[in-house]
Amino acid sequence: MVTKDIAQHPEDMPNWKSDFPIQQKKATHVSRREFAKFLALFSGTLALANGVIVIRSLLFPAKPLVGEHYVCQEADVAVGQMFQFKIEGAEIIPYILVHLEENEWRAFEQKCTHLTCAVRYRDDLKKIECPCHHGFFSADTGEVLQGPPPRPLPQLQVVIKEGKVYVKEENA
């Protein structure tokens, strides 16, 4: 098979190649200056985005939970079981309600304090587990027992009225 050299036979060159005479090596080359410019723009964008997040959190702080919120009927959650629920406010926050023993209830935010994975109550261990990184919390207090979580789970106070389960802010 004989191949033709396009440099020796320019009439055989396709039209698109003659319209765009850029060699592949030059098209894929990135100079240090272009790379530094890209890095500076990218880093600046990330810094600006972080600044927006900080300013937003300072100007619009999270509002505390106000009043009591109905969760479920007392009979809906057996002893040793958990019940998932959400409270809607400025944002939707998932919680778990744990029925530890007769007349003993706990409510915790369902997001792990490490990387916000969903936690679950394990009755066989009597602990709250974060399955993502094998962290454990006390089902009684929400304190960290094991693993990477840096702080305890946020807790709500559980109130039982006439067979109905309500939650409210811990210090309210």
Residue frames as a rotation matrix with the C-alpha (Angstrom) as fourth column:
MET 1
0.581 0.814 0.000 0.00
0.814 -0.581 0.000 0.00
0.000 0.000 -1.000 0.00
VAL 2
-0.518 -0.735 0.438 1.36
0.754 -0.634 -0.171 3.37
0.403 0.242 0.883 -1.04
THR 3
0.392 0.603 -0.694 0.57
0.823 -0.568 -0.028 6.44
-0.411 -0.560 -0.719 1.04
LYS 4
0.222 -0.258 0.940 0.79
0.643 -0.686 -0.340 9.94
0.733 0.681 0.013 -0.30
ASP 5
-0.478 -0.411 -0.776 2.53
0.832 -0.496 -0.249 12.71
-0.283 -0.764 0.579 1.56
ILE 6
0.573 0.818 0.049 0.16
0.800 -0.545 -0.251 15.67
-0.179 0.183 -0.967 1.70
ALA 7
0.315 -0.530 -0.787 3.11
-0.003 -0.830 0.558 18.10
-0.949 -0.173 -0.263 1.84
GLN 8
-0.763 -0.634 0.127 4.21
0.084 0.097 0.992 16.84
-0.641 0.767 -0.020 -1.58
HIS 9
-0.714 0.600 0.363 0.65
0.538 0.137 0.832 16.72
0.449 0.789 -0.420 -2.99
PRO 10
-0.910 0.336 -0.241 -1.30
-0.027 -0.630 -0.776 19.70
-0.413 -0.700 0.583 -1.52
GLU 11
-0.554 0.746 -0.370 -4.13
-0.741 -0.239 0.628 19.20
0.380 0.622 0.685 -4.06
ASP 12
-0.293 0.415 -0.861 -5.04
0.197 0.908 0.371 15.97
0.935 -0.061 -0.348 -2.22
MET 13
-0.980 -0.090 -0.176 -5.49
0.191 -0.194 -0.962 17.82
0.052 -0.977 0.207 1.10
PRO 14
-0.131 0.990 -0.059 -9.12
0.974 0.139 0.179 17.86
0.185 -0.034 -0.982 2.34
ASN 15
0.042 0.224 0.974 -10.77
0.299 -0.933 0.202 21.28
0.953 0.283 -0.106 2.38
TRP 16
0.922 0.388 -0.003 -11.24
0.114 -0.264 0.958 21.33
0.370 -0.883 -0.288 6.15
LYS 17
0.434 -0.840 -0.326 -7.50
0.830 0.232 0.507 20.82
-0.351 -0.491 0.798 6.68
SER 18
-0.422 -0.590 0.689 -6.60
0.805 -0.593 -0.014 23.69
0.416 0.549 0.725 4.41
ASP 19
0.325 0.620 0.714 -9.17
0.113 -0.775 0.622 25.92
0.939 -0.121 -0.322 6.12
PHE 20
0.900 -0.047 0.434 -7.80
-0.435 -0.173 0.884 25.05
0.033 -0.984 -0.176 9.59
PRO 21
0.476 -0.786 -0.395 -4.06
-0.011 0.444 -0.896 24.48
0.880 0.430 0.203 9.16
ILE 22
0.275 -0.360 0.891 -3.33
-0.949 -0.252 0.191 23.83
0.156 -0.898 -0.411 12.84
GLN 23
-0.333 -0.475 -0.815 -1.18
-0.304 0.872 -0.384 20.88
0.893 0.120 -0.434 13.71
GLN 24
0.595 0.633 -0.495 -2.46
0.196 0.484 0.853 18.56
0.780 -0.604 0.164 16.45
LYS 25
-0.112 -0.728 -0.676 0.68
0.923 0.176 -0.342 19.05
0.368 -0.662 0.652 18.54
LYS 26
-0.898 -0.210 0.385 0.15
0.123 -0.963 -0.240 22.82
0.422 -0.168 0.891 18.66
ALA 27
-0.090 0.963 0.253 -3.60
-0.373 -0.268 0.888 22.46
0.924 -0.014 0.383 19.38
THR 28
0.672 0.373 -0.640 -3.08
0.344 0.609 0.715 20.26
0.656 -0.700 0.281 22.45
HIS 29
-0.395 -0.889 -0.233 -0.11
0.708 -0.133 -0.693 22.14
0.585 -0.439 0.682 23.92
VAL 30
0.823 0.567 0.020 -0.87
0.399 -0.604 0.690 24.16
0.403 -0.560 -0.724 27.06
SER 31
-0.093 -0.900 0.426 1.73
0.115 -0.435 -0.893 26.72
0.989 -0.034 0.144 28.06
ARG 32
-0.564 -0.194 -0.803 2.68
0.797 0.129 -0.591 27.41
0.218 -0.973 0.082 31.66
ARG 33
-0.980 0.197 -0.007 1.12
-0.192 -0.962 -0.193 30.85
-0.045 -0.187 0.981 31.39
GLU 34
-0.295 0.923 -0.248 -2.24
-0.555 0.046 0.831 29.42
0.778 0.382 0.499 30.21
PHE 35
-0.062 0.221 -0.973 -2.18
0.544 0.825 0.152 26.79
0.837 -0.520 -0.171 32.96
ALA 36
-0.809 -0.287 -0.513 -1.35
0.588 -0.407 -0.699 29.40
-0.009 -0.867 0.498 35.63
LYS 37
-0.816 0.569 0.100 -4.15
-0.528 -0.806 0.268 31.63
0.233 0.166 0.958 34.34
PHE 38
-0.037 0.811 -0.584 -6.62
-0.183 0.569 0.801 28.72
0.982 0.137 0.127 34.51
LEU 39
-0.284 -0.150 -0.947 -5.47
0.790 0.523 -0.320 27.83
0.543 -0.839 -0.031 38.04
ALA 40
-0.983 -0.107 -0.152 -5.81
0.174 -0.818 -0.548 31.43
-0.066 -0.565 0.823 39.22
LEU 41
-0.532 0.846 -0.005 -9.32
-0.678 -0.423 0.602 31.76
0.507 0.324 0.799 37.78
PHE 42
0.050 0.539 -0.841 -10.43
0.135 0.831 0.540 28.42
0.990 -0.141 -0.031 39.19
SER 43
-0.521 -0.324 -0.790 -8.99
0.801 0.133 -0.583 29.17
0.294 -0.937 0.190 42.66
GLY 44
-0.982 0.176 0.076 -10.56
-0.188 -0.960 -0.209 32.63
0.036 -0.219 0.975 42.62
THR 45
-0.237 0.945 -0.227 -13.95
-0.518 0.075 0.852 31.16
0.822 0.320 0.471 41.75
LEU 46
0.012 0.191 -0.982 -13.72
0.585 0.795 0.162 28.65
0.811 -0.576 -0.102 44.61
ALA 47
-0.809 -0.360 -0.465 -12.68
0.586 -0.442 -0.679 31.38
0.039 -0.822 0.569 47.06
LEU 48
-0.806 0.571 0.156 -15.56
-0.516 -0.807 0.286 33.59
0.290 0.150 0.945 45.94
ALA 49
0.002 0.831 -0.556 -18.05
-0.166 0.548 0.820 30.72
0.986 0.091 0.139 46.32
ASN 50
-0.247 -0.161 -0.956 -16.78
0.838 0.461 -0.294 30.02
0.487 -0.873 0.021 49.86
GLY 51
-0.989 -0.126 -0.077 -17.11
0.147 -0.882 -0.448 33.71
-0.011 -0.455 0.891 50.69
VAL 52
-0.446 0.895 0.026 -20.72
-0.574 -0.308 0.758 33.69
0.686 0.323 0.651 49.48
ILE 53
0.088 0.452 -0.888 -21.48
0.386 0.806 0.449 30.69
0.918 -0.382 -0.103 51.72
VAL 54
-0.593 -0.385 -0.707 -19.96
0.794 -0.135 -0.592 32.42
0.133 -0.913 0.386 54.77
ILE 55
-0.963 0.251 0.101 -21.77
-0.254 -0.967 -0.021 35.71
0.093 -0.046 0.995 54.11
ARG 56
-0.203 0.940 -0.276 -25.07
-0.357 0.191 0.914 33.89
0.912 0.284 0.297 53.57
SER 57
0.010 0.190 -0.982 -24.70
0.709 0.691 0.141 31.99
0.705 -0.698 -0.128 56.85
LEU 58
-0.809 -0.342 -0.477 -23.90
0.583 -0.567 -0.582 35.23
-0.071 -0.749 0.658 58.72
LEU 59
-0.870 0.491 0.037 -26.71
-0.464 -0.843 0.273 37.25
0.165 0.221 0.961 57.18
PHE 60
0.175 0.958 -0.228 -29.33
-0.805 0.272 0.527 34.47
0.567 0.092 0.819 57.29
PRO 61
-0.781 -0.512 0.357 -28.60
-0.623 0.603 -0.499 32.27
0.040 -0.612 -0.790 60.33
ALA 62
-0.602 0.551 -0.577 -30.55
0.241 0.815 0.527 29.05
0.761 0.178 -0.624 60.83
LYS 63
-0.135 0.655 0.743 -33.73
-0.790 -0.523 0.318 29.66
0.598 -0.545 0.588 62.79
PRO 64
-0.934 -0.175 0.311 -34.26
-0.342 0.689 -0.638 27.57
-0.102 -0.703 -0.704 65.92
LEU 65
-0.601 0.743 -0.295 -37.16
0.440 0.616 0.654 25.18
0.668 0.263 -0.697 66.09
VAL 66
-0.804 0.386 0.452 -40.17
-0.569 -0.718 -0.401 26.98
0.169 -0.580 0.797 67.55
GLY 67
0.111 0.944 0.310 -42.95
-0.991 0.130 -0.041 25.20
-0.079 -0.302 0.950 69.44
GLU 68
-0.302 -0.095 0.948 -43.92
-0.282 0.959 0.006 21.56
-0.911 -0.265 -0.317 69.43
HIS 69
-0.317 0.144 -0.937 -44.15
-0.943 0.056 0.328 19.53
0.100 0.988 0.118 66.24
TYR 70
0.541 0.605 0.584 -46.36
-0.617 0.757 -0.214 16.46
-0.572 -0.244 0.783 65.88
VAL 71
-0.569 -0.790 -0.228 -44.46
-0.780 0.430 0.456 13.34
-0.262 0.437 -0.860 64.81
CYS 72
-0.519 0.390 -0.761 -46.74
-0.258 0.777 0.574 10.27
0.815 0.494 -0.302 65.11
GLN 73
0.654 0.715 0.247 -48.97
-0.556 0.232 0.798 8.23
0.514 -0.659 0.550 67.38
GLU 74
-0.006 -0.651 0.759 -47.24
-0.962 0.210 0.172 6.53
-0.271 -0.729 -0.628 70.30
ALA 75
0.427 0.284 0.858 -48.53
-0.210 0.955 -0.211 3.14
-0.879 -0.090 0.467 69.10
ASP 76
0.943 -0.039 -0.330 -46.93
-0.329 0.026 -0.944 3.62
0.045 0.999 0.012 65.64
VAL 77
0.101 -0.984 -0.148 -43.40
-0.640 0.050 -0.767 2.95
0.762 0.172 -0.624 66.95
ALA 78
0.855 0.183 -0.486 -42.74
0.157 0.802 0.577 -0.29
0.495 -0.569 0.657 68.84
VAL 79
0.747 -0.635 0.197 -40.12
-0.407 -0.203 0.890 -0.53
-0.525 -0.745 -0.411 71.57
GLY 80
-0.002 -0.867 0.499 -36.68
0.266 0.480 0.836 -0.93
-0.964 0.135 0.230 69.96
GLN 81
0.187 0.144 0.972 -37.76
0.979 0.059 -0.197 0.67
-0.086 0.988 -0.130 66.68
MET 82
-0.667 -0.369 -0.647 -37.06
0.291 -0.929 0.229 4.00
-0.686 -0.036 0.727 65.04
PHE 83
0.430 0.824 0.370 -39.31
0.809 -0.170 -0.562 6.32
-0.400 0.541 -0.740 63.06
GLN 84
-0.700 -0.684 0.205 -38.04
0.694 -0.584 0.420 8.78
-0.168 0.436 0.884 60.43
PHE 85
0.531 0.847 -0.022 -39.63
0.811 -0.516 -0.274 12.20
-0.244 0.128 -0.961 60.10
LYS 86
-0.497 -0.638 0.588 -38.86
0.773 -0.633 -0.034 15.66
0.394 0.438 0.808 58.74
ILE 87
0.242 0.508 -0.827 -39.48
0.693 -0.687 -0.219 19.13
-0.679 -0.520 -0.518 60.06
GLU 88
0.009 -0.156 0.988 -39.91
0.909 -0.410 -0.073 21.83
0.417 0.899 0.138 57.46
GLY 89
0.448 0.041 -0.893 -38.78
0.496 -0.842 0.211 25.36
-0.744 -0.538 -0.397 58.18
ALA 90
0.405 -0.430 -0.807 -36.24
-0.696 -0.717 0.033 27.49
-0.593 0.548 -0.589 56.34
GLU 91
-0.438 -0.478 -0.761 -34.89
-0.814 0.571 0.109 24.10
0.382 0.667 -0.639 55.25
ILE 92
0.714 0.661 -0.231 -36.12
-0.531 0.726 0.437 20.53
0.457 -0.189 0.869 55.56
ILE 93
-0.368 -0.849 0.379 -34.27
-0.899 0.220 -0.379 18.65
0.238 -0.480 -0.844 58.30
PRO 94
0.264 0.434 -0.861 -34.57
-0.231 0.896 0.380 14.85
0.937 0.098 0.336 58.68
TYR 95
-0.252 -0.253 0.934 -34.83
-0.964 -0.022 -0.266 13.37
0.088 -0.967 -0.238 62.18
ILE 96
-0.361 0.213 -0.908 -35.20
0.034 0.976 0.215 9.96
0.932 0.047 -0.360 63.77
LEU 97
0.188 0.492 0.850 -37.45
-0.943 -0.152 0.296 9.13
0.275 -0.857 0.436 66.70
VAL 98
-0.521 -0.448 -0.726 -36.19
-0.210 0.892 -0.399 6.18
0.827 -0.055 -0.559 68.76
HIS 99
0.589 0.707 0.392 -38.40
-0.658 0.136 0.741 4.23
0.470 -0.694 0.545 71.18
LEU 100
-0.416 -0.909 -0.018 -35.75
-0.689 0.328 -0.646 2.88
0.593 -0.256 -0.763 73.56
GLU 101
-0.914 0.211 -0.347 -37.90
0.378 0.754 -0.536 1.37
0.149 -0.621 -0.769 76.30
GLU 102
0.086 0.995 -0.053 -41.42
0.906 -0.056 0.419 1.76
0.414 -0.084 -0.907 77.61
ASN 103
0.900 0.381 -0.213 -41.95
0.432 -0.848 0.308 5.52
-0.063 -0.370 -0.927 78.15
GLU 104
0.149 -0.900 -0.410 -38.38
0.158 -0.388 0.908 6.29
-0.976 -0.200 0.085 76.99
TRP 105
0.765 0.201 0.612 -38.07
0.634 -0.066 -0.770 8.20
-0.114 0.977 -0.178 73.70
ARG 106
-0.147 -0.793 -0.591 -35.26
0.264 -0.607 0.749 10.10
-0.953 -0.046 0.299 71.99
ALA 107
0.864 0.343 0.368 -35.20
0.452 -0.207 -0.868 12.24
-0.221 0.916 -0.334 68.85
PHE 108
-0.057 -0.951 -0.305 -32.01
0.259 -0.309 0.915 13.09
-0.964 -0.027 0.264 66.94
GLU 109
0.387 0.030 -0.921 -31.12
-0.805 -0.477 -0.354 14.77
-0.450 0.879 -0.160 63.69
GLN 110
0.861 0.066 0.504 -30.62
0.087 0.957 -0.276 12.02
-0.500 0.282 0.819 61.13
LYS 111
0.788 -0.615 0.028 -27.49
-0.105 -0.178 -0.978 13.52
0.607 0.768 -0.205 59.56
CYS 112
0.525 -0.709 -0.472 -24.15
0.851 0.444 0.280 12.25
0.011 -0.548 0.836 60.88
THR 113
0.886 -0.202 -0.418 -21.91
-0.052 -0.938 0.344 15.06
-0.461 -0.283 -0.841 62.12
HIS 114
-0.124 -0.957 0.262 -19.01
0.307 0.214 0.927 13.71
-0.944 0.195 0.268 60.05
LEU 115
-0.968 -0.233 -0.088 -20.20
-0.020 -0.281 0.960 13.82
-0.249 0.931 0.267 56.43
THR 116
-0.418 0.899 -0.129 -24.01
-0.811 -0.433 -0.393 14.06
-0.409 -0.059 0.910 56.83
CYS 117
-0.789 0.211 -0.577 -24.71
-0.156 0.840 0.520 10.42
0.595 0.500 -0.630 55.99
ALA 118
0.217 0.944 0.250 -28.10
-0.689 -0.033 0.724 9.16
0.692 -0.329 0.643 57.20
VAL 119
-0.827 -0.462 0.320 -27.82
-0.539 0.493 -0.683 7.48
0.158 -0.737 -0.657 60.61
ARG 120
0.146 0.873 -0.466 -30.06
-0.419 0.481 0.770 4.66
0.896 0.083 0.436 61.86
TYR 121
0.089 -0.019 0.996 -30.87
-0.989 0.118 0.091 3.07
-0.119 -0.993 -0.009 65.19
ARG 122
-0.258 -0.221 -0.941 -29.59
-0.354 0.927 -0.120 -0.48
0.899 0.302 -0.317 65.70
ASP 123
0.579 0.591 0.562 -31.64
-0.741 0.092 0.666 -2.19
0.342 -0.801 0.491 68.42
ASP 124
0.808 -0.316 -0.498 -29.27
0.337 0.940 -0.050 -5.20
0.484 -0.128 0.866 68.47
LEU 125
-0.258 -0.965 -0.042 -26.42
0.695 -0.155 -0.702 -2.87
0.671 -0.211 0.711 69.54
LYS 126
0.519 0.553 -0.651 -28.58
0.837 -0.482 0.258 -0.28
-0.171 -0.679 -0.713 71.37
LYS 127
-0.373 -0.695 -0.615 -26.65
0.362 -0.719 0.593 2.38
-0.854 -0.002 0.520 69.42
ILE 128
0.821 0.474 -0.318 -27.17
-0.079 -0.457 -0.886 4.78
-0.565 0.753 -0.338 66.53
GLU 129
0.002 -0.836 0.549 -24.96
0.591 0.444 0.674 3.83
-0.807 0.323 0.495 63.59
CYS 130
0.434 -0.026 -0.900 -23.57
-0.688 -0.655 -0.313 5.82
-0.582 0.755 -0.302 60.69
PRO 131
0.716 -0.089 0.693 -23.09
0.276 0.947 -0.163 3.13
-0.642 0.308 0.703 58.04
CYS 132
0.938 -0.347 -0.011 -20.87
-0.154 -0.388 -0.909 5.27
0.311 0.854 -0.417 55.79
HIS 133
0.031 -0.995 0.098 -17.77
-0.475 -0.101 -0.874 5.29
0.880 -0.020 -0.475 58.00
HIS 134
0.112 0.104 -0.988 -18.84
0.523 0.839 0.148 2.96
0.845 -0.533 0.040 60.83
GLY 135
-0.790 -0.264 0.553 -19.37
-0.264 -0.668 -0.696 5.68
0.553 -0.696 0.458 63.42
PHE 136
-0.171 0.737 -0.654 -21.55
0.743 0.532 0.406 5.06
0.647 -0.417 -0.639 66.48
PHE 137
-0.529 0.142 0.836 -23.54
-0.457 -0.878 -0.140 7.38
0.715 -0.456 0.530 68.73
SER 138
-0.959 0.278 -0.053 -25.19
0.172 0.426 -0.888 6.76
-0.225 -0.861 -0.457 72.09
ALA 139
-0.445 0.875 0.193 -28.91
0.499 0.063 0.864 6.18
0.743 0.481 -0.465 71.61
ASP 140
0.195 0.499 -0.844 -29.48
0.981 -0.119 0.156 7.75
-0.022 -0.858 -0.512 75.00
THR 141
0.260 -0.193 -0.946 -27.53
0.385 -0.878 0.285 11.02
-0.885 -0.439 -0.154 74.66
GLY 142
0.987 0.076 0.142 -26.36
0.158 -0.293 -0.943 11.25
-0.030 0.953 -0.301 71.04
GLU 143
0.470 -0.881 -0.058 -22.71
-0.648 -0.389 0.654 11.40
-0.599 -0.270 -0.754 72.16
VAL 144
0.411 -0.440 -0.798 -20.03
-0.730 0.366 -0.577 9.96
0.546 0.820 -0.171 69.87
LEU 145
0.789 -0.119 0.603 -19.00
-0.359 0.706 0.610 6.45
-0.498 -0.698 0.515 70.93
GLN 146
-0.009 -0.772 0.636 -16.79
0.425 0.573 0.701 5.42
-0.905 0.277 0.323 68.02
GLY 147
0.220 0.028 0.975 -15.52
0.964 0.146 -0.222 6.55
-0.149 0.989 0.005 64.66
PRO 148
-0.602 -0.649 0.465 -14.89
0.764 -0.638 0.099 9.75
0.232 0.415 0.880 62.81
PRO 149
0.419 0.767 0.486 -17.89
0.586 -0.637 0.501 11.92
0.693 0.075 -0.717 63.85
PRO 150
-0.554 -0.779 0.294 -16.46
0.324 -0.527 -0.786 15.03
0.767 -0.340 0.544 65.57
ARG 151
-0.843 0.311 0.439 -19.49
-0.535 -0.577 -0.617 15.99
0.061 -0.755 0.653 67.71
PRO 152
-0.720 0.607 0.336 -22.73
0.268 0.690 -0.673 14.53
-0.640 -0.394 -0.659 69.08
LEU 153
-0.570 0.636 0.521 -25.97
0.694 0.033 0.719 14.36
0.440 0.771 -0.460 67.13
PRO 154
-0.825 0.394 0.406 -28.28
-0.483 -0.864 -0.142 17.36
0.295 -0.313 0.903 67.62
GLN 155
-0.781 0.522 -0.343 -31.14
0.607 0.764 -0.219 16.23
0.147 -0.379 -0.913 69.86
LEU 156
-0.407 0.763 0.502 -34.77
-0.422 -0.645 0.638 17.29
0.810 0.048 0.584 70.27
GLN 157
-0.843 0.239 0.481 -36.88
-0.431 0.233 -0.872 16.90
-0.320 -0.943 -0.094 73.38
VAL 158
-0.696 0.636 -0.333 -39.69
0.148 0.581 0.801 14.33
0.703 0.508 -0.498 73.06
VAL 159
-0.751 0.565 0.342 -43.09
-0.598 -0.360 -0.716 15.13
-0.282 -0.742 0.608 74.58
ILE 160
-0.819 0.548 -0.171 -45.95
0.413 0.769 0.488 12.59
0.399 0.329 -0.856 74.84
LYS 161
-0.754 0.657 0.027 -49.48
-0.537 -0.591 -0.602 13.99
-0.380 -0.469 0.798 75.08
GLU 162
0.180 0.961 0.210 -52.59
-0.656 0.277 -0.702 11.81
-0.733 -0.011 0.680 74.97
GLY 163
0.419 -0.055 0.906 -50.88
0.345 0.933 -0.103 9.04
-0.840 0.356 0.409 72.99
LYS 164
0.928 -0.140 0.346 -49.31
0.285 -0.333 -0.899 11.46
0.241 0.932 -0.269 70.47
VAL 165
0.193 -0.948 -0.255 -45.58
0.875 0.049 0.481 12.06
-0.443 -0.316 0.839 70.11
TYR 166
0.972 0.036 0.231 -44.32
0.130 -0.905 -0.406 15.63
0.194 0.425 -0.884 69.72
VAL 167
0.055 -0.979 -0.197 -40.81
0.998 0.063 -0.032 17.08
0.043 -0.194 0.980 69.55
LYS 168
0.974 0.141 0.180 -39.47
0.140 -0.990 0.018 20.49
0.181 0.007 -0.984 70.48
GLU 169
0.257 -0.930 0.264 -36.13
-0.276 -0.332 -0.902 22.26
0.926 0.159 -0.342 70.85
GLU 170
-0.060 -0.373 -0.926 -34.07
0.652 0.688 -0.319 20.73
0.756 -0.623 0.202 73.69
ASN 171
-0.857 -0.368 -0.361 -33.77
0.511 -0.509 -0.693 23.95
0.072 -0.778 0.624 75.72
ALA 172
-0.605 0.679 0.415 -37.34
-0.302 -0.678 0.670 25.18
0.737 0.280 0.616 75.03
